[in-house]
Amino acid sequence: MKLPVAVVLLVGSFGLEADLGAQEWIKFETVDQSALPIVRSRLNGMGPHRLVIDVSFKELALDTLIVEGSGMELLSRGEEEEIEYYGRKEKVPVRYLQTLQLGGATFQLVRTLLIDGEDATGMGGLRSYGRIGRDVLETLRLTVHYPRRLLLLEPSPSEVPPGGVTYTSAGRFLLIPVRLEREGEGVTEDVDVEVNLVLDAGTSNTVLDRRWAADAGFAKKKASQTVIPKFSVGAFSTEGLPVLLGEMHELPYDGKPMGVIGADLLNRISVSYDFARDLVWLKRVEKDAS
């Protein structure tokens, strides 16, 4: 399916310019235990190179291996930025990529962090060389059809579709409000609570904090897993969702979330992100991705 759109956006003299032409669904790959889309992109006309689309990241991050190995020239203003990358803090150089091409979209003058080291996809047998973060896609809507391994980039619509929820940022991750409901044998009253969970396609399982789940009546004390009778995000809901129980304070998430939505759920659904409005929609999948 092609969308007859033509959008040109410019931000600042050293900002991001995006030229979005006729779009088609873009195929992506992923590794085991993850739902992160790995796409083929062209960098300054070179490639294609594998990059991960990771909305937990803000900017474009490129492995120095691909930059130096290809002889790619990036623009510089002498900037550095301190980041936390896979548990370690470090200062990294900031450069500007002339063009990033993804499907029919071309992004120009993309602020880029240069990272030295493996981004963990190699351990899954599918080596990628960087991450495309949500700031790169700021003016667009991204839809990821996880079961069919397809994604779509399109302009953020003028009218907001119903059923979405507002996400907030906690560190580099996104938090979304989730409603949990329970009614069953031995329960004296309905349990219907709203909690903030991390949306992280890079983690394998959906997890709730063990102590919180026990105190709220969703799990027995010292249990390692439980089943949530009804799990809702905006207009999306699913019943009988199995989740693991863990210690959220031991995981690398800011904002004190009560859990994380992982690949086990995401790989069954479609997710749309409207980055201009900080909105996200979870949807049941249909047979045809278009």
TINU-391268 format. One record per residue (C-alpha): y negated, z, x; residue number from 1; residue in one letter. Coordinates in Angstrom, 1 decimal. Each point is the difference from the previous one (the first is absolute). Layout:
<marmars>
+--------+--------+--------+------+------+
!      v !      w !      u ! resi ! resn !
+--------+--------+--------+------+------+
!      Y !      Z !      X !  NUM !    a !
...
+--------+--------+--------+------+------+
</marmars>
This chain:
<marmars>
+--------+--------+--------+------+------+
!      v !      w !      u ! resi ! resn !
+--------+--------+--------+------+------+
!    0.0 !    0.0 !    0.0 !    1 !    m !
!   -3.4 !   -1.0 !    1.4 !    2 !    k !
!   -3.3 !    1.7 !   -0.9 !    3 !    l !
!   -3.0 !   -2.3 !    0.1 !    4 !    p !
!   -2.5 !    2.3 !    1.6 !    5 !    v !
!   -2.5 !   -0.3 !    2.8 !    6 !    a !
!   -1.7 !    3.1 !    1.2 !    7 !    v !
!   -2.1 !    0.5 !    3.1 !    8 !    v !
!   -1.1 !    3.5 !    1.0 !    9 !    l !
!   -2.2 !    1.1 !    2.9 !   10 !    l !
!   -0.6 !    3.6 !    1.2 !   11 !    v !
!   -2.5 !    0.6 !    2.8 !   12 !    g !
!   -0.6 !   -2.1 !    3.2 !   13 !    s !
!    3.2 !    1.4 !    1.5 !   14 !    f !
!    1.7 !    0.6 !   -3.3 !   15 !    g !
!    2.9 !   -1.5 !   -1.9 !   16 !    l !
!   -0.1 !   -3.4 !   -1.5 !   17 !    e !
!    2.8 !   -1.1 !   -2.3 !   18 !    a !
!    0.5 !   -3.6 !   -1.3 !   19 !    d !
!    2.6 !    0.2 !   -2.8 !   20 !    l !
!    1.2 !   -3.4 !   -1.1 !   21 !    g !
!    2.8 !   -1.0 !   -2.3 !   22 !    a !
!    2.6 !    2.7 !    0.2 !   23 !    q !
!    3.8 !    0.1 !   -0.3 !   24 !    e !
!    2.4 !    2.9 !    0.1 !   25 !    w !
!    0.7 !    0.8 !    3.6 !   26 !    i !
!    3.5 !    0.9 !    1.2 !   27 !    k !
!    0.4 !    3.1 !    2.1 !   28 !    f !
!    2.8 !    1.8 !    1.8 !   29 !    e !
!    0.6 !    3.7 !    0.5 !   30 !    t !
!    2.4 !    2.3 !    1.9 !   31 !    v !
!    2.6 !    2.4 !   -1.3 !   32 !    d !
!   -1.3 !    3.3 !   -1.4 !   33 !    q !
!   -3.5 !   -1.4 !   -0.5 !   34 !    s !
!   -1.9 !   -2.0 !   -2.6 !   35 !    a !
!   -2.8 !   -1.1 !    2.4 !   36 !    l !
!   -0.6 !   -3.7 !   -0.3 !   37 !    p !
!    0.2 !   -1.9 !    3.3 !   38 !    i !
!   -1.8 !   -3.4 !   -0.2 !   39 !    v !
!   -0.5 !   -3.0 !    2.2 !   40 !    r !
!   -3.7 !   -0.3 !    1.0 !   41 !    s !
!   -2.1 !   -2.2 !    2.3 !   42 !    r !
!   -2.4 !    1.7 !    2.4 !   43 !    l !
!   -2.8 !   -2.1 !    1.3 !   44 !    n !
!    2.1 !   -3.0 !   -1.0 !   45 !    g !
!    3.0 !    1.2 !    2.0 !   46 !    m !
!    3.4 !    0.9 !   -1.4 !   47 !    g !
!    1.4 !    0.7 !   -2.4 !   48 !    p !
!    0.4 !    3.6 !    1.0 !   49 !    h !
!    1.6 !    2.8 !   -2.0 !   50 !    r !
!   -2.4 !    2.6 !   -1.3 !   51 !    l !
!    0.5 !    2.9 !   -2.4 !   52 !    v !
!   -2.2 !    0.4 !   -3.1 !   53 !    i !
!   -0.4 !    3.7 !   -0.1 !   54 !    d !
!   -2.6 !    1.5 !   -2.4 !   55 !    v !
!    0.4 !    3.3 !    1.8 !   56 !    s !
!   -2.1 !   -1.6 !    2.8 !   57 !    f !
!   -3.7 !   -0.8 !   -0.4 !   58 !    k !
!   -0.6 !   -2.8 !    2.5 !   59 !    e !
!    1.9 !   -2.7 !    1.9 !   60 !    l !
!    2.1 !    1.4 !    2.9 !   61 !    a !
!    1.5 !   -2.4 !    2.5 !   62 !    l !
!    2.5 !    0.8 !    2.8 !   63 !    d !
!   -1.5 !   -0.7 !    3.4 !   64 !    t !
!    3.3 !   -1.8 !    0.8 !   65 !    l !
!   -0.7 !   -2.9 !   -2.4 !   66 !    i !
!   -3.7 !   -0.2 !    1.0 !   67 !    v !
!    0.6 !    0.0 !    3.7 !   68 !    e !
!    3.2 !   -2.0 !   -0.1 !   69 !    g !
!   -1.6 !   -2.9 !   -2.0 !   70 !    s !
!   -3.3 !    0.0 !    1.9 !   71 !    g !
!   -1.8 !    0.6 !   -3.2 !   72 !    m !
!   -3.8 !    0.5 !    0.4 !   73 !    e !
!   -1.6 !    2.7 !   -2.2 !   74 !    l !
!   -3.7 !    0.8 !   -0.3 !   75 !    l !
!   -1.3 !    3.4 !    1.2 !   76 !    s !
!   -2.9 !    2.3 !   -0.5 !   77 !    r !
!    1.3 !    2.6 !    2.4 !   78 !    g !
!    1.2 !    2.3 !   -2.8 !   79 !    e !
!    2.9 !    2.5 !    0.1 !   80 !    e !
!    1.5 !    2.1 !   -2.9 !   81 !    e !
!    2.2 !    3.1 !    0.0 !   82 !    e !
!    3.0 !   -0.4 !   -2.3 !   83 !    i !
!    3.2 !    1.8 !   -0.7 !   84 !    e !
!    2.8 !   -2.5 !    0.3 !   85 !    y !
!    3.6 !    1.2 !   -0.7 !   86 !    y !
!   -0.8 !    3.6 !    0.8 !   87 !    g !
!   -2.1 !   -0.4 !    3.1 !   88 !    r !
!   -3.8 !   -0.1 !    0.2 !   89 !    k !
!   -1.5 !   -2.6 !    2.4 !   90 !    e !
!   -3.2 !   -2.0 !    0.6 !   91 !    k !
!    0.6 !   -3.7 !   -0.4 !   92 !    v !
!   -2.3 !   -3.0 !    0.6 !   93 !    p !
!   -1.7 !   -1.7 !   -2.9 !   94 !    v !
!   -0.2 !   -3.8 !    0.0 !   95 !    r !
!   -0.8 !   -2.7 !   -2.5 !   96 !    y !
!    2.6 !   -2.7 !   -0.9 !   97 !    l !
!   -1.6 !   -3.4 !   -0.8 !   98 !    q !
!    2.5 !   -0.9 !   -2.7 !   99 !    t !
!    3.0 !    1.5 !   -1.8 !  100 !    l !
!    1.9 !   -2.3 !   -2.2 !  101 !    q !
!    2.4 !    1.3 !   -2.6 !  102 !    l !
!    1.4 !   -2.6 !   -2.5 !  103 !    g !
!   -3.0 !   -1.8 !   -1.4 !  104 !    g !
!   -2.5 !    2.7 !    1.0 !  105 !    a !
!   -2.0 !   -0.1 !    3.1 !  106 !    t !
!   -1.9 !    3.1 !    1.2 !  107 !    f !
!   -2.7 !   -0.3 !    2.6 !  108 !    q !
!   -1.5 !    2.4 !    2.5 !  109 !    l !
!    2.6 !    2.7 !   -0.7 !  110 !    v !
!   -0.5 !    3.4 !    1.6 !  111 !    r !
!    3.1 !    0.6 !    2.1 !  112 !    t !
!    1.5 !    3.1 !    1.7 !  113 !    l !
!    2.1 !   -0.8 !    3.1 !  114 !    l !
!    3.1 !    2.2 !    0.0 !  115 !    i !
!    2.3 !    0.3 !    3.0 !  116 !    d !
!    3.6 !    0.5 !   -1.1 !  117 !    g !
!    2.8 !   -0.6 !   -2.5 !  118 !    e !
!   -1.0 !    0.5 !   -3.7 !  119 !    d !
!    3.6 !    1.1 !   -0.9 !  120 !    a !
!    1.1 !   -3.2 !   -1.8 !  121 !    t !
!    1.9 !   -1.1 !    3.1 !  122 !    g !
!    2.4 !    2.9 !   -0.6 !  123 !    m !
!    0.9 !   -1.7 !   -3.3 !  124 !    g !
!    0.7 !   -3.3 !    1.8 !  125 !    g !
!   -3.1 !   -1.9 !   -1.1 !  126 !    l !
!   -2.7 !    0.4 !    2.6 !  127 !    r !
!   -3.6 !   -0.3 !   -1.3 !  128 !    s !
!   -3.2 !    0.0 !    2.1 !  129 !    y !
!   -2.6 !    1.7 !   -2.1 !  130 !    g !
!   -1.2 !    1.4 !   -3.4 !  131 !    r !
!   -2.3 !   -1.5 !   -2.6 !  132 !    i !
!   -1.8 !    2.9 !   -1.6 !  133 !    g !
!   -1.8 !    0.3 !   -3.3 !  134 !    r !
!   -3.5 !   -0.5 !    1.3 !  135 !    d !
!    0.9 !   -3.6 !    1.0 !  136 !    v !
!    1.0 !   -0.6 !   -3.7 !  137 !    l !
!   -3.0 !    2.0 !   -1.4 !  138 !    e !
!   -1.3 !   -2.7 !   -2.4 !  139 !    t !
!    3.4 !   -1.1 !   -1.2 !  140 !    l !
!    2.8 !    1.0 !   -2.2 !  141 !    r !
!    3.4 !    0.2 !    1.6 !  142 !    l !
!    3.2 !   -0.1 !   -2.1 !  143 !    t !
!    3.3 !    0.7 !    1.7 !  144 !    v !
!    3.2 !   -0.9 !   -1.9 !  145 !    h !
!    2.3 !    2.1 !    2.1 !  146 !    y !
!    3.4 !   -1.1 !   -1.4 !  147 !    p !
!   -0.7 !   -3.7 !    0.5 !  148 !    r !
!   -1.7 !    0.5 !    3.3 !  149 !    r !
!   -3.2 !   -1.8 !   -1.1 !  150 !    l !
!   -3.7 !    0.9 !    0.1 !  151 !    l !
!   -3.2 !   -1.5 !   -1.4 !  152 !    l !
!   -3.6 !    0.2 !    1.1 !  153 !    l !
!   -2.7 !   -0.8 !   -2.6 !  154 !    e !
!   -3.6 !    0.9 !   -0.8 !  155 !    p !
!   -0.6 !    3.4 !   -1.5 !  156 !    s !
!   -0.4 !   -0.9 !   -3.8 !  157 !    p !
!   -3.3 !    0.6 !   -1.8 !  158 !    s !
!    1.9 !    1.9 !   -2.7 !  159 !    e !
!    2.2 !    2.9 !    0.9 !  160 !    v !
!    3.5 !   -0.3 !   -1.5 !  161 !    p !
!    1.2 !    3.1 !   -1.9 !  162 !    p !
!    2.6 !    2.5 !    1.3 !  163 !    g !
!   -1.1 !    0.5 !    3.6 !  164 !    g !
!   -0.8 !    3.3 !    1.8 !  165 !    v !
!   -2.7 !    0.8 !    2.5 !  166 !    t !
!    1.3 !    0.7 !    3.5 !  167 !    y !
!   -1.7 !    2.3 !    2.5 !  168 !    t !
!    0.2 !    0.0 !    3.8 !  169 !    s !
!    1.5 !    2.9 !    1.9 !  170 !    a !
!   -0.1 !   -0.8 !    3.7 !  171 !    g !
!    1.3 !   -3.5 !    0.3 !  172 !    r !
!    2.3 !    0.3 !   -3.1 !  173 !    f !
!   -0.6 !   -0.6 !   -3.7 !  174 !    l !
!    0.5 !    2.7 !   -2.6 !  175 !    l !
!    0.6 !   -0.9 !   -3.7 !  176 !    i !
!    0.3 !    2.2 !   -3.1 !  177 !    p !
!    3.5 !    0.2 !   -1.4 !  178 !    v !
!    1.1 !    1.6 !   -3.3 !  179 !    r !
!    3.4 !    1.8 !    0.0 !  180 !    l !
!    1.6 !    1.0 !   -3.3 !  181 !    e !
!    3.1 !    1.9 !   -0.9 !  182 !    r !
!    1.7 !    1.0 !   -3.2 !  183 !    e !
!    3.6 !    1.1 !   -0.1 !  184 !    g !
!    2.7 !    2.6 !   -0.4 !  185 !    e !
!   -1.0 !    3.5 !    1.0 !  186 !    g !
!   -3.7 !   -0.9 !    0.0 !  187 !    v !
!   -2.1 !    2.2 !   -2.3 !  188 !    t !
!   -3.0 !   -2.4 !    0.1 !  189 !    e !
!   -0.9 !   -3.5 !    1.2 !  190 !    d !
!   -1.1 !   -0.4 !    3.6 !  191 !    v !
!   -2.7 !   -2.6 !    0.4 !  192 !    d !
!   -2.1 !    0.3 !    3.2 !  193 !    v !
!   -2.1 !   -2.3 !    2.0 !  194 !    e !
!    0.3 !    0.0 !    3.8 !  195 !    v !
!   -1.3 !   -2.1 !    2.9 !  196 !    n !
!    2.6 !   -1.9 !    1.9 !  197 !    l !
!   -0.3 !   -2.1 !    3.1 !  198 !    v !
!    0.7 !   -3.7 !   -0.5 !  199 !    l !
!    1.8 !   -1.0 !    3.2 !  200 !    d !
!    2.1 !   -3.1 !    0.2 !  201 !    a !
!    1.0 !    0.9 !    3.6 !  202 !    g !
!    2.1 !    3.0 !   -1.0 !  203 !    t !
!    3.5 !   -0.4 !   -1.3 !  204 !    s !
!    0.2 !    2.5 !   -2.8 !  205 !    n !
!   -2.0 !    1.5 !   -2.9 !  206 !    t !
!   -0.4 !    3.7 !    0.8 !  207 !    v !
!   -1.5 !    3.1 !   -1.8 !  208 !    l !
!   -0.9 !    3.2 !    1.7 !  209 !    d !
!    2.9 !    2.3 !   -0.4 !  210 !    r !
!   -1.9 !    3.2 !   -0.8 !  211 !    r !
!   -2.4 !   -1.7 !   -2.4 !  212 !    w !
!    2.9 !   -1.7 !   -1.9 !  213 !    a !
!    1.8 !    3.3 !   -0.4 !  214 !    a !
!   -3.1 !    1.9 !   -1.1 !  215 !    d !
!   -0.8 !   -2.7 !   -2.5 !  216 !    a !
!    3.5 !    0.0 !   -1.4 !  217 !    g !
!    1.0 !   -3.4 !    1.1 !  218 !    f !
!    2.7 !    1.2 !    2.5 !  219 !    a !
!    2.1 !    3.0 !    0.8 !  220 !    k !
!   -1.0 !    2.1 !    3.0 !  221 !    k !
!    1.5 !   -1.2 !    3.3 !  222 !    k !
!    1.1 !   -3.3 !   -1.5 !  223 !    a !
!   -0.2 !   -3.1 !    2.2 !  224 !    s !
!   -0.5 !   -2.5 !   -2.8 !  225 !    q !
!   -0.7 !   -0.2 !   -3.7 !  226 !    t !
!   -0.6 !   -2.5 !   -2.9 !  227 !    v !
!   -3.3 !   -0.4 !   -1.7 !  228 !    i !
!    0.5 !   -0.8 !   -3.7 !  229 !    p !
!   -3.2 !   -1.9 !   -0.3 !  230 !    k !
!   -2.3 !   -1.3 !    2.8 !  231 !    f !
!   -3.3 !   -1.7 !   -1.0 !  232 !    s !
!   -2.8 !   -1.7 !    1.9 !  233 !    v !
!   -2.7 !   -1.3 !   -2.4 !  234 !    g !
!    1.8 !   -2.4 !   -2.4 !  235 !    a !
!    3.2 !   -0.1 !    2.1 !  236 !    f !
!    2.8 !    2.4 !   -0.6 !  237 !    s !
!    3.7 !    0.4 !    0.9 !  238 !    t !
!    2.6 !    2.5 !   -1.1 !  239 !    e !
!    2.7 !    1.8 !    1.9 !  240 !    g !
!   -1.6 !   -0.5 !    3.4 !  241 !    l !
!    2.0 !    1.7 !    2.8 !  242 !    p !
!   -2.2 !    1.5 !    2.8 !  243 !    v !
!    0.6 !    1.9 !    3.1 !  244 !    l !
!   -1.4 !    3.5 !    0.6 !  245 !    l !
!   -1.7 !    0.8 !    3.3 !  246 !    g !
!   -2.7 !    1.9 !    1.7 !  247 !    e !
!   -3.2 !   -2.1 !   -0.4 !  248 !    m !
!   -1.9 !    2.1 !    2.5 !  249 !    h !
!    2.3 !   -1.3 !    2.7 !  250 !    e !
!   -0.8 !   -3.6 !   -0.7 !  251 !    l !
!   -3.1 !   -1.9 !    1.4 !  252 !    p !
!   -2.0 !   -0.1 !   -3.2 !  253 !    y !
!   -3.5 !    1.4 !   -0.6 !  254 !    d !
!   -1.4 !    1.1 !   -3.3 !  255 !    g !
!    2.8 !    2.5 !   -0.9 !  256 !    k !
!    2.0 !   -2.4 !   -2.1 !  257 !    p !
!    3.0 !    1.3 !   -2.0 !  258 !    m !
!    2.2 !   -2.9 !    1.0 !  259 !    g !
!    0.2 !   -3.6 !    1.1 !  260 !    v !
!    1.1 !   -3.3 !   -1.8 !  261 !    i !
!    2.2 !   -1.9 !    2.3 !  262 !    g !
!    1.9 !   -3.3 !    0.4 !  263 !    a !
!    2.9 !    1.1 !   -2.3 !  264 !    d !
!   -2.3 !   -0.3 !   -3.1 !  265 !    l !
!   -2.4 !   -2.7 !    1.3 !  266 !    l !
!    2.8 !   -2.4 !    0.7 !  267 !    n !
!    0.7 !    0.0 !   -3.7 !  268 !    r !
!   -3.5 !   -0.8 !   -1.2 !  269 !    i !
!   -3.2 !   -2.0 !    0.4 !  270 !    s !
!   -3.2 !    1.7 !    1.3 !  271 !    v !
!   -3.6 !   -1.4 !   -0.3 !  272 !    s !
!   -2.9 !    1.4 !    2.1 !  273 !    y !
!   -3.6 !   -0.7 !   -1.0 !  274 !    d !
!   -1.7 !    1.1 !    3.2 !  275 !    f !
!   -3.6 !   -0.6 !   -1.2 !  276 !    a !
!    0.5 !    2.5 !   -2.8 !  277 !    r !
!    2.5 !    2.4 !    1.6 !  278 !    d !
!    2.6 !   -0.7 !   -2.7 !  279 !    l !
!    3.7 !   -0.5 !    0.1 !  280 !    v !
!    2.6 !   -1.1 !   -2.7 !  281 !    w !
!    3.7 !    0.5 !    0.1 !  282 !    l !
!    2.0 !   -2.4 !   -2.2 !  283 !    k !
!    3.5 !   -0.7 !   -1.0 !  284 !    r !
!    1.2 !   -3.3 !    1.5 !  285 !    v !
!    0.6 !   -3.1 !   -2.0 !  286 !    e !
!    2.5 !   -2.8 !    0.8 !  287 !    k !
!   -2.7 !   -2.4 !    1.1 !  288 !    d !
!   -2.5 !    1.3 !    2.6 !  289 !    a !
!   -2.6 !   -2.4 !   -1.2 !  290 !    s !
+--------+--------+--------+------+------+
</marmars>
